[in-house]
Each structure stands twice: as structure tokens, then as C-alpha cells.
Amino acid sequence: MLTGIIVYGLVNSSILLLVALGFCLTFGVSRIANFAHGAIYILFGYLMWIFLNWLKIPFLFAILLTLVLSGIFGYVAYYVAVRRVRGIVLSEVVSTFALGVGILEFFRWMGFVTYEFSLPPIKKGSLYILGFPIDYQRLIIILAAIGLVAFLYFFTHYTKLGLSFRAIAQNERTAIALGIDADRVAALSVAFGSAFASVASILVLPLGIISINSGYEALLIAIAVGIVGGLESIPGMILASLVLGFVQIVVGVYVSSAWVMVVYLLAIIVILVVMPSGLLGKFKELEERV
């Protein structure tokens, strides 16, 4: 039992991290709370399904095409839905949430609501870890979560674009004075967030079916992880994913699976009351924010 909790706790934590990473990255860089994040997650899950089942595109090429289109979508979405209201927090939330609801309800209107919509796993089969079976797809999810965090670290520390991300995150006015285009960086942060959301959908959705409601759930996950860990802190987000991931597994095993989703809401309430900045969300060194 303990081995199962550890293994599936790590898997669940990795899923939460993958789903929330793009949302927290966008906010950490440009302070944009992209409430269309869950819809983007589902949008490119459906798009991947269309590529594979309607257009018969080869699997690997479909993945590459999905990632590229998701980045382009995020970049364009910034200029269409966010740029004019950037800096007005409530307007940003309303604009992005409206975009997200529009995307999700469009798919509902189109009839994408049956059990036939599912993505194939990256690799079929399973193996045993400490005598406990785990499929390859879940192992890939764990490795992908670690890989994306490592990529994000090296990208923001050793590339010109990544350094401009950090500059905008630290002090936007100073960054502008030094010649950095704040709108371009903000648009790229939304693009990266969208691409990370599509990575999550490609890896996580094969564990079940593609559902409209999963888009709203993905948004709730991103908000919960961001608030618990601290929206400015990538280390905080990792810690929050681990805490929420393991708590959910324990609750599902020892209490009831019906209470698993309640964990998100209780965690948000407790953190906002006790530590409003999140576990590691205080304004510390720049490396903790990007």
C-alpha cells in the first residue's frame, strides 16, 4: 500500500505540475493570469485527436504540429484578447476567461462530448517498480515534468530570450528602458504557457478521455497549484504539486475518491487565510520567480 501511495503520489504530483506549469510561467513573467489555460489544454488535446483520426497525420509529426500551433495560438491570443487590457487585472481575468469558455463551449456545441475522444499513449506496456506495476505512460509523465522544469531553468538562465523573461519579471520599466519589448516578451510568455499546456494535454489526456469538463478542472488545478506554491515561484509550484498530489492520493485511498477534488478548494482557502503569498511566493530572489 505504501509503495503504491509513493508511486502514484509522484505520478499525480507530476500531472499537477505539467498542467499548472504554463499558467504559472505566464504569470511569473508578465503578471497575466491566463484563465483560458484550461481551455487551451483541451483545445490542443482535441486538435491532436483530429490530426490523428481525421487527417491521419503520423503520431510524432502530429505532436510536433500541435506544439507549434499551440505556441502560435498563445502568441496571437495575447494581442487579440489581452494586450489592450493588460495591467487591468479584472479585465485580464474576464477577457481570458471569456476566451476559454468560448473555446470549451464551442467544442460542446460541435458535439465533442462522447467517449470516443481519447489520445493514444506515447508507449504502451508497463513495468514493476518495487513490486508495484506502473505503465510507461505514467513514467513518461514523471520524466517529462522533470525535463520541463530543467528546460525552463536552463532556458531562463542561459538564453537571450530567457534572460529577457527574467528582466521583465524583475522590473518591467527598467527592462523597457534597456530596450526590451515588453509586449513581445508578454506575448511569448503566453505562447510558452500555451505550448506547455499542449504538452500536458498530449501526456495526461491518454490516461482518460478528452472531456469539456476537464478544461475547467485543468484551470482549477493551475489556480490551486499557483496559489498554494506562490504564483511567482517555480520552486513553490513544484512543492505545491508534491503536497497536493500526495494529499489527493492519501484522501482517495483512506477517505473517498469523491473528496479528491475538494482538496484543491480546501488548499486554496487554507493558504489564502494562513499564507496569502503561498508556500514560497514571497518576493525573494529573481531565480525563485522565473
N, C-alpha and C positions, 0 to 999 in steps of 0.2 A: 504493500500500500504506500509506504513512504517513498519507495523508488518511483512509483507512478506519479505521485504528487510532485516530486522533484522534476521528473522528465516533462510532464505535461505543464507544470508551472513554468518551466523555461520556454516551452513552445508557446503557451498563452502569452507570456510576457513579450516574446519576440513578435507575436502577431500585433499586440497593442502598440509596440514600438514602431513597427512598419506602418501601421495605419496612421499614427499620430505624427510621424517624423516630418512629413511635408507641411502639415499645418503649423507646427511649432517652428520650423525653419523659416517659413514666410513671415510669421510674426516676429521672430527673433531678429530678422534682418530689417524689415521695412515697417514693423508695427501694424501690419494689416492682418486682421482676424478674418481669414477667408472661410466664411460659413458655407461656401459652396464645396468645401473639401470632400464631404461625404458623397455629394452628387458626382464629383469628378471621379471618385473611386469607383462608383457604379458605372458611370458613363463609359470608362475605358475597359471595364470588365465586359460590358455588352459589346463594345466595339471589337474587342478581342474575339468574342464569340462570333460576331458577324464575319470577321476575317477568316476564321477557321471553318465555319459551317456554311456560309452563303457564298463567299468569294473563293473558298478552298485555297487560301494562301498557306504556304508551308509554315509550320509551327514557329521556328526560330525567326523567320522573316516577319511573321505576324507580331511577335513580341517586339522586335526592333521598330516596326512601323507604329505600333501602339505607343511606345515610349516617345518616339519623335513627335507624333501628333499630340500627345498629352502636353509636352513642353510647349509646342506652338499654341495650343489651346489656352494654356495658362498665360502665356505672353500676351495674346490678343485679348483675353478676358480682362486683364488689368486695364488696358486702355479703353475697353468698352464699358466696363462696369465699376471700376474703382478709381481711375485717375482723377476724374472730376470731383470726387467726394473724398479724396484721400486727406487724412488729417481730421476729418469729422467722424469720430468713432461710430456713433449711432448710424450715420448714413452708410458707412462702410459695411456694418453688420447687416443692415436692411438690404443693401444692394446685392451683396454676395449671397445672402440667404435667399433672396428672391430668385437670383440666378440658379441656385441649387435646387430650389423647389420646382422651378420651371423645367429643369433638366429631368428630374426624377418623375414628375407628373407627366411629362411628355412620353416617357417610356411606358408609364402605366396606360396612357391613352392609346399608345401603339399596340398594346396587348402583350408586352413583355412581362407577363405575370405568372407564367406556368412553370412547372418543374423541369421542363426540357432545357432550360438555360443553365448550363454549367460548363466550367472550363476543365480541360484535362490536366492532370498533374504533370509537372516537369519530368518526373521519373516515377514509374510505378514500382511497387515492391516495398519490402520492409526489412528491418534487421532487429537484432536484440541488443539492448544496452542494459547491462547488469541484470540480465534475465527478463527484461521487460521489452515487449515489442513496440517498435515505433516505425512508422512509414517514412520513406525517403522524402516525401513532400514536406513533412514537418521538420526533418533535419535540414532541408534546404532553407526553410523559413528562418531557422535559428542562424544558419551561416549567413544568409542574406542580411539579416538585421545587424549582425556584427560587421559585415562587409560595408554596409551603407554608412554606419557610424564612422568606420575607419576612413571611408572615402570622403565623408563630409569634413573630417578633421584635416586630412591632408589637402583637400581642395581649398579650404578656407585659410590655410596657413602657408601654402606653397604655390599658389597660382595668383596671377594678377587679378582675375575676376573675383576669386575668393577673398583676396585682401580688400577689394573694394566693398564686398559684402560686409566685412568686419568694420570697415571705416564708416559705412552708413549706419551700421548697428550701434557703433560707439557714439558718434556725433555727426548727424546728418548735415548740419550747417557748415561745420568745418570741412567735411568731405566735399561738399559742393564748392567751397572756396578753393579747394585744391584741384578742382576740375573734374570731379566725379559726377556723372549724370545720375541724379537721384532717381528720376523716373525710370531710366533704363535699368538700374540696379533693382528697383522695386518690381518692375515687370519681370525681370529674370528670376527674382526670388519667388514670385508666383509661379513662374514656369517650372522652376526646380521643384516647388511644392507639388505641382500637378504631376510632374514626372514621378516623384516619389509615391504619390497616391496610386498611379497606374502600376508601379512595381508591386505595391501592396496588393492591388486587386488581382494581378496575374498570379501571385504566390498564394494568397489567402483564399480567394474565391473557389479554387478547386477542392477545398475541404468541404464545401457545401454546394448550394445553388446560388445563382445570381438573383437577388431579390431587391425590389424597390426599397423595402424597409431596411435592408442592410445599409443603404446610403445614409439614412437617418441615424442608424446605430453607429456607423463609422464616424459621423460627425460628433456624436456623444462621446465616443472613445477618445477622439482627438482633443476635445474640450477637457475631458476628465484628466487625461494624462498631462495635458498642458498646465491645468490649474494645480494639480497635485504636485507636479515636479517644479513648476515655475516656468512661465512661458518664455522667459529669456534664457533659460538654461538647458542646454543639451544634456549635460550630466544629470540634471534634475529630472529630465524626461526619461532617461534610462532607469533611474532609481524608481520613479513613479510607475513605470511599466512593470518592473520587477515586483513592486509591492502589490499593485492591483492585480497582476497576473497570478501571483501565488495566492492572494486572498480569495480571488474568484474560484480557483481550483479547490481550496480548502472548504469554502462555503458550499460549492457544488457537491463535494464528497460527503461532508458531515452534516450539512443542513438540508438544502434542497436546491436543485438546479433553477427553480423558479426565482430564487433570490440572487442569482448571479448578476443580472442587470442592475439590481438595486445597489450593488457595491459601488458602481460609478457615481450614482446620485449621493449616496451617503458620504463617499470620499470627498466629493466636491463641497458638500455642506460643512463637513468637519474641518477641511483645510481652510475654507474661507473664514470660518469662525476662529480657528486657532492660529493659523499661519497664512494670512491672506496673500503673501508673496509666493507661497509654495514651499516645498521642502528645500530647494536650492535656488529659489527665484529671486534672491536679493541682488541688488545691483553691485556685483563684485567685479572681478577682473573680466576683461573682454573675452578671454578664452572660455569663460563659463557661459557666455551669452550666445556665441556662434559656434 
